[in-house]
């Protein structure tokens, strides 16, 4: 959830939804990004999977950032499933300091996060 706090600190308004239908209704011209934390609901085959979210976002050119900080999935399965950017903690599988991390993503996405 640290990334969620970082997003709020720069003035982003986070809107929480629980279904694909709610997300579809929440997307407006002001939507800059879809932020998703990994959990069982985002797994392939679930009603609110990453693939379903990407299907809603891609036609509107909205990037999907998945917060995978608690995971050790490298190489990144989330990018293969359609996420635009995945954020990883440096202190887990990478075995680096807690203050570092990785942002892995598609080449066409322009993302700038200051730490």
Secondary structure, 3 states (H helix, E strand, C coil): CHHHHHHHHCCCCCCCCCCHHHHHHHCCCCCCEEEEECCHHHCCCCCCCHHHHHHHHHCCCCEEEEECCCCCCCCCHHHHCCCCEEEEECCCCCCCCCCCEEEEECCCCCCCCCC
